[in-house]
Amino acid sequence: MSRMVNRFAVGPVVGETGVTHARLFGALPTDTLVAGEKRMWGRVRWRPEGDLGWSDTLRFRLNGNFDGSGVVVLNGLQAGTRYQIQAGWISSEELDTPLDWQHIEIGQLVTDQPDAAETRFLFGSCCYRFVGLDGKIQDDRADKIFAEMSALSQQVNPDFVLFGGDQVYADSMHSLGAAESREDFFSLYRESFSQPHLARLLRETSNYMILDDHEIENNWPARADAARWTSKYPAAIKAYQIYQASHSPASPLNAAGTYLDRDPDKFWYTFSRGPADFFVMDVRTERVLSRWPWQRKMISDDQEAAFRTWLDLNPDRIKVLVSSVVLFPEQRRPFRGRDAWEGFRHQRQRLLQAMADSPSEKLVVMSGDVHASLYASLTLQGGKRVHSWTCSGLFWPTALMAFRWYRPMLRVPGLLYGGWGKPLGQVSVPGQVYSDNAFSVVSFDTGGAHFALYDRRQRYVESASQQIHW
């Protein structure tokens, strides 16, 4: 007699996918396990696309200390291969129980091919959901764009999806009803990541994520006080660690690469895909704010040093910096703020100087945050070009249209300045600034890049898209 495999309440989420391994995340229904309980209840199987037979079922641990969730690492995969996966749970640790998988949806992933000439992926950020005072999402508007992303992914076969920040809004009504406790943040992620169209995208494509301010609160840590640092922040970061960082390269594996070894001690990470290397910055949890501009830091000294080292390695490859807030262009006065890189000019100058000095020539910055999509180019002193692609938001309600970027707000064309007023280079924005909901398909190859923008109905926005050559 077989035992039916249960669906996860959240997941499976396909996370980091390398050449021969992949991570999958899943979470049980609320309160199935309490803190301190750990059970080998997770089950997963996989097969190369086109094969009829499945792998042996692999068990993995689900942990009540992590909201009843767990991450399993699949090893021994073949490079450049598409796999089908099924994952769920049973309330038994028995080894030989026959399983019935017929109720479990089939997900998929594609392993990396290091010598591939191209990589293609979906990119977007900022998915606002109106959360009521009862902690429940009030409608399905935000989820609809993920149906379009899933449908387009069936045509373009992306290698992965890159989420550039604000995957959840813990403060959708500002301070009214904002998430405060660990249970509030857990509920927010469960509500958001289990919406049907997003859930499908998360199980059918590998996903890479990084946080921005709304995973904690708007413009964090601008209003942080002792209570927020000791209560709200730990709760928000615990939830982020579980639902976003755990299936990313930020969470270290044991030496054998078979399970999560420990909690991450940093949230920035790197990964590679085909001809491109990615440095995914954490620009929120390491900030140093000061009244003195030269003392302000968006990232730690360690992260800055790691970026410099990464930038100089394998300089023939495409180097992609992912920063959830925009590096350039800047806003005109009086719109200019202190939350993005324009408020951290001294450190931004050091990063751009590192790009100018680096032997790497194929340089791209990818950003979100500003509820608009645009391509920008920075010609540094000396002639090297840095390309910027911003895509935001996946959903931002029309009632909040004032909180978007529009072209008249941008200081372009013009010089970009560093600390002490030093000119760093010339900025241009040749295409449209698209101030509406959108996502993008980005492709990199040895000849150049294509930033293709799509609106919320999957219509190609040619005026804001951009094709470049290195």
NUTINU-652498 format. One record per residue (C-alpha): x, y, z; residue in one letter. Coordinates in steps of 0.001 Angstrom, whole numbers, plus 524288, in hexadecimal, padded with zeros to 5 digits. Layout:
# NUTINU-652498
XYZA;...
# end
This chain:
# NUTINU-652498
800008000080000M;805A880D367FBFDS;805A7819BB803A4R;8019B8267E7FD29M;80BD5831477FCD5V;8068883E3D801E2N;808A384B5D7FB6CR;811228553A8026FF;80A34861558076AA;8153C8692F8013BV;81D47863187F67AG;8240985C167F13EP;82C3F867FA7EDF2V;83784864FC7E4CDV;8431686CFF7E948G;8517F86D257E5D9E;8546E864297DA75T;862A48615D7D73FG;86969858447CDD4V;8669084BB67D549T;85DF484FC27E0B1H;8518E857277E410A;84A8C85BB27F05FR;83BFD85A337F2E1L;83433860657FDDAF;8274A85C10803A8G;81F2585FC180F96A;814AD85831816E2L;8075485DB781A72P;807BC866FD82603T;809D98609D83359D;80BF7852F782DC6T;818DD8531383509L;81BAC85B59840EFV;828B186159844ABA;8326A856C58483AG;82C0684C4183FDBE;8339B8470E83437K;82E5483C6482B76R;833688355E81F60M;8265183744818D3W;82A9383DE280C3AG;82A78835C37FFBAR;82FCA8391D7F241V;83262832067E57ER;837798368E7D84FW;83A6E832427CA7DR;84059838027BE12P;835B183D637B553E;83172832CD7ABD1G;834C8827777B4D2D;829AF81EED7B9A6L;83004819FB7C609G;831C08222A7D244W;83D48822377DB80S;83C7481B777E88BD;834F1823BE7F23FT;83DB682C287FABBL;8398E82FA08088AR;83CDA83CBC80EB6F;83AE58435981BB6R;8305984D4B81ED6L;8331E855BF82AA6N;8296E85BF383402G;833BC866068378FN;832C686B138298FF;8240186C0D82865D;822C385DAF824BDG;82B5E85F30818BES;8370A8584C812FBG;840A0858FC807BEV;8451B84CFE8004DV;8511084CA07F78BV;8507E844367EB61L;85E0083F837E759N;86388837A57DC20G;85C0C83F1E7D1B7L;861088409A7C3C2Q;8659484DBF7BE84A;85CBF855237B532G;8513E84BF07B769T;842E584EC27B9E6R;83D27846E37C51DY;82F658447B7C9CFQ;82D60844237D880I;822C08407B7E21DQ;82395843F87F077A;81A54842E37FBF7G;8193183CF080972W;8137C831CF8114DI;811FD830EB8200DS;81AD682520820FCS;82960822848218DE;82812814C181C27E;831C58116781174L;82A728076480964D;81CA080CCB808ECT;8177980C717FAC7P;8137E81A2C7F6F2L;8085F81F6A7EEA9D;80CE882BBD7E772W;8010E82DF37DECFQ;7FC9D83A407E614H;809F3840E17E579I;80C7C84A957DA7FE;818B6848C37D24DI;822B9853A07D322G;82F2F855447CB80Q;83CD985ADD7CB8DL;8483C85C2A7C217V;85624859E97C6B3T;86107863077C2AAD;86989860867B6C3Q;8760A8681D7B9F6P;87AC1868F37ABDBD;86D7C86D5B7A6A2A;86E738794079DD0A;861D787F4E7A302E;8596E8806C7AF1DT;84B5C8852E7AF63R;84349888577BB66F;8376788FB87C065L;839B189BA87C8DEF;830CD8A4447D0F5G;82EF88AA307DE66S;825448B0947E7A3C;818B48A8C97E8A6C;80F3F8B0747F105Y;803F18A9207F73BR;7F99B8AFF47FF42F;7F9738A8FD80C5BV;7EDE48ABEA8152FG;7EDD08AD7E823DAL;7EAB589F07824D7D;7F7C589BCE81E64G;7F1398967A81227K;7F3C689AAF80419I;7E7788A17D7FF8DQ;7E78E89E637F0F4D;7EEC2897187E628D;7F3288A2CE7DDFAR;801848A12E7E14CA;8014E892CF7DDC9D;7FC88894FE7CFE6K;8099B899877CA8BI;80FA788C957CEABF;805E48859C7C5E2A;80B7A88D937BA92E;8196788AA87BEB7M;8166187C267BF79S;80FE187C447B21FA;81B46883687ABC6L;8251387A707B24CS;81EF486F187AAE4Q;8232D875F379E60Q;8308D87B877A1E0V;8351E870937AB15N;83C86879227B4D0P;847B78739D7BCB3D;8429587A137C91AF;83AC2885517CEEAV;841BB890687D5F0L;839B5897EB7E004F;83FDD8A51F7E313G;839A98A8977F029G;82CBF8AB6E7F6F3D;8276B89DD67F458Q;81E2E8A09C7FFACV;819108AD3F8059CY;819298AC9381462A;813AC8BA61814F1D;8098D8BAFB80A26S;801E48C554811CDM;80E338CBC781725H;80DCD8CAA082605S;7FF798C686826A9L;7FF118B7C6827ECG;80D928B653824CEA;813DE8A95382811A;81A9C8A9D483548E;81C0089C1983AD0S;8220B88FCB8357CR;8146C88A1C83396E;810698962782BC2D;81BE18949A8227CF;81A2A885DF82132F;80BD6887E581DB5S;80F7189256813C0L;818A28893580C8BY;80F2F87DD980D0BR;804398864880788E;80CDB88C3C7FCF4S;8148E880787F83DF;808C8877737F7E9S;800EE87FD07EE73Q;7FE69876597E335P;8054387CE47D7B7H;81168880807DF77L;811A3872E57E573A;811BA86D197D7CER;81CE2875D97D35FL;824CD872877DF7CL;823C7863EA7DD2ER;825D18644B7CE72E;8320086CDD7CDC8T;83E2886EB07D61DS;83D4287B027DE69N;8472F884797E413Y;842A688EEB7EDAEM;8480A89A4D7F589I;8411D8A3047FF3EL;83E9D8B1987FF00D;8384B8BA8B80905D;82A2E8B5CF808D0H;82E158A85F80DA8E;8302C8B01881A3CI;82A3B8BDBF81910E;82ACB8C93F80FA9N;8386E8CF2D80E3FN;83E488C64E8188AW;845E68C9BD820FAP;842938D84682005A;838B78D7B582B39R;83EF88CCC0832E8A;83EE38CE70841A9D;842488C55684CCBA;834F88BEAC84C81A;835858BC5083DDCR;8436F8B71E83E72W;840708AD9B84961T;832B68A9408457FS;82E3D8ABFD83799K;83B5E8AA51830E2Y;83E9689CC883676P;830E08982283304A;831CD89D4C82519A;83F5589797822F4I;83B8988A538285FK;83043889B881EAFA;838F688E7381394Y;843328846181700Q;83928879788168FI;8313F87D2A80A90Y;83B57883CA801D2Q;84969881F08062BA;848C68736A80987S;8479A86EFA7FB5DH;851D2878B27F68FS;860BC877BA7F685P;860C0880AB80287A;85DBD8750C80B4DS;869ED86C8980C71P;8699385DEB80A09L;87187853D481142N;87E9284F6A80B93A;878198446F803EAA;86DD884DB37FE70G;862908454880317T;85B4484DF280CD5Y;85AC185BAC812AAL;865FE85CB081C27D;8624F868B48242AR;85B6D875C1823E2D;8614387F8081A45P;86A6A889BF81FE9D;8683B8928D81414K;85D7F89404809F9F;8654D8983D7FDFBW;869C288D5D7F510Y;86F3388A157E7B5T;86B73880407DD5AF;86E8087D877CF23S;866488799E7C396R;86B98876EE7B604G;87458882657B218P;8703388B567BD63A;8744688D247CB8AD;86ACA893777D526F;86DCA89ACD7E1B3F;8610389C4D7E932V;863098A73D7F307M;85C8C8A8C380023D;85A668B779800C1V;8514D8B76980C98R;856978B01B81858T;864818B59181884E;861A58C42281736R;868D18CE3281F4AV;861768DB2582018L;8684D8E79982411S;866598F63682374R;873C78F6B881CF5W;8727E8F28480EA4P;880108EC7480DDBW;87CCD8E35881933Q;870338DE1E81358R;870F28D01F80E49K;866CC8C80B80748M;86ED38BB8B80813I;879228B6D281197S;887BA8B78480F25D;887C98A8A980DBED;87D4F8A8E68034AQ;884138B3FD7FC1EE;890FF8AC9D7FC43A;88A4B8A0297F78EA;884328A7C37EC54F;891748ACEF7E825R;8975889F4A7E86BT;88BE4899847E0D5W;88CA08A4667D6CAL;89AB78A1517D359D;8990A8928B7D258L;8973388CD57C4A9N;8966F89A477BE34P;8923F894C67B106D;8850C890F87B6C3R;878F78999B7B7FAI;8788589FFA7C570K;86AF38A2DB7CAC8V;869348AA9A7D755L;85B9C8A8F47DD38V;858348B4637E620S;84A358B5677EAD2S;84B778C44D7EAB0V;84F988CC0C7DEC7V;85E0E8CF297DCD8L;85B1C8D90D7D226F;854A98E19B7CCEBP;851D18EB3F7D7CDE;845978F32F7DA26Q;84491901DD7D886R;8425C90AB07E412R;838F790AFC7EB56P;836908FC6A7E8D4F;8444B8F8537ECABR;844928EF967F891G;84E418E957801B1R;849748DB4A80115D;84F668D73F7F3F9A;85D938D7E07EFAEW;85C8A8E6907ED3FE;85C758E7D27FC12G;8690B8DFEC7FD31F;8717D8E6D07F32FR;87EB28E3FC7F939H;87CD88D5507F946Q;876608D5A67EBE2R;8826C8DCCA7E6E8Q;88B1B8D1DC7EBF9R;882C48C7707E551L;882BC8CE967D853L;891498D12A7D961Q;8933E8C2A47DB7DA;88B788C02B7CEFEM;893C38CA277C7B4A;8A0708C3F57CC8BD;89C1F8B5DF7CA9FS;8A0788ADEF7BED3P;892328A9DF7BD4CS;88B9B8B0F07B200E;87DD98AB267B176K;877648B2037BCE8L;868E88B2267C05CV;861548B7127CC39V;8538D8B1F27CEB6M;84A6C8B8E47D82DS;83C798BA797DCFCG;836268C2DC7E78DD;8313E8CEAE7DFC7V;824758C96E7D9D8H;828F78CC277CBFAA;830F18C52A7C198S;83BE58CB267B99CL;8490D8C90B7B338Y;854308D2667B67AA;862548D32C7B24ES;86DD38D8FC7B9B1L;87A388DC6D7B23BT;884F18DCFD7BC76L;890BD8E5C97BBEFQ;899BF8DE7C7B29CG;88EAE8D9D07A9D3G;88A518CCFD7B018K;87B868CB107AFEFR;873078C5AC7BABEV;8654B8C1727B6E9H;859E18C2707C069S;84CCB8BB747BF7EW;842218BED07C940T;835638B7177C996C;82B498BAA67D3F9S;820C68B8067D805G;81A948AB207D523L;80E608B0C47DB42F;80C8A8BE727E0B0W;7FE858C3497E26EP;7F9548CEBB7DAA6T;7F51A8D52B7E75DA;803918D7457EA43L;8078C8DC947DCF8M;80E878E8177E347A;8189C8DEA67E8A3F;81E818DB5E7DB70R;829E48E0697D381W;826AE8E8BC7C79AY;830268EE327BD99R;82EC38FC927C1ECP;833A98F8577CF5AM;8409E8F33B7C9F7L;84CDF8FB617C890R;850A78F6D87BAE8V;857FB8F8A57B286P;862908FDAB7BB72G;86E628FAD17C3ADL;86E088F1427CEF1L;8757A8F6337DABBY;87C7C8EF4A7E5AFG;880968F3D77F312G;886259018F7F418W;87FBA904BF7E70DG;888E08FC8F7DEC4K;883228F9B87D12EP;8828B8EB187CEB3L;87CF48EA847C0FDG;871F28EDFD7B7C5Q;864638E7E97B961V;85A798E6177AE7FS;84CD88E01A7ADF6V;84A388DE0B79F7AP;83D0E8D7347A075G;830208D8C17A761Q;82E968D9117B611V;823488CF867B77CY;81BA88D2F67C3C7S;812548C78B7C4CBD;812268B94A7C8EEN;81BB58B10B7C12EA;825728A5E07C112F;830D38A3207B819S;837D9898717B0C6V;8468689AAE7B109V;850378935E7A8A1S;85F088941D7A8C6F;8686488E7A79EE5D;8764D890F679AA2T;871CB89B45790D9G;868F78A37479987G;85C4A8A3CE7A129A;84DC48A57379ED6H;845088AB9F7A922F;8371D8A8957A4B5A;82C1A8AED67AC77L;81E428A9577AD39Y;8125C8AFB47B324D;808A68A93B7BC4AR;801648A3577B0ACR;80DE789DA67AAEBQ;80EC68A7DF7A01AR;81C7D8AB4979BAEY;8201F8B96779F00V;829AE8BC657941BE;82B9F8CAC0797AAS;8313F8C7497A4FFA;838AB8BB0C7A0F7S;846E68BB8879CD5Q;850948B393794E3Q;85EF58B626797BCI;86C1A8B187792CBH;8780E8B06479B31W;
# end
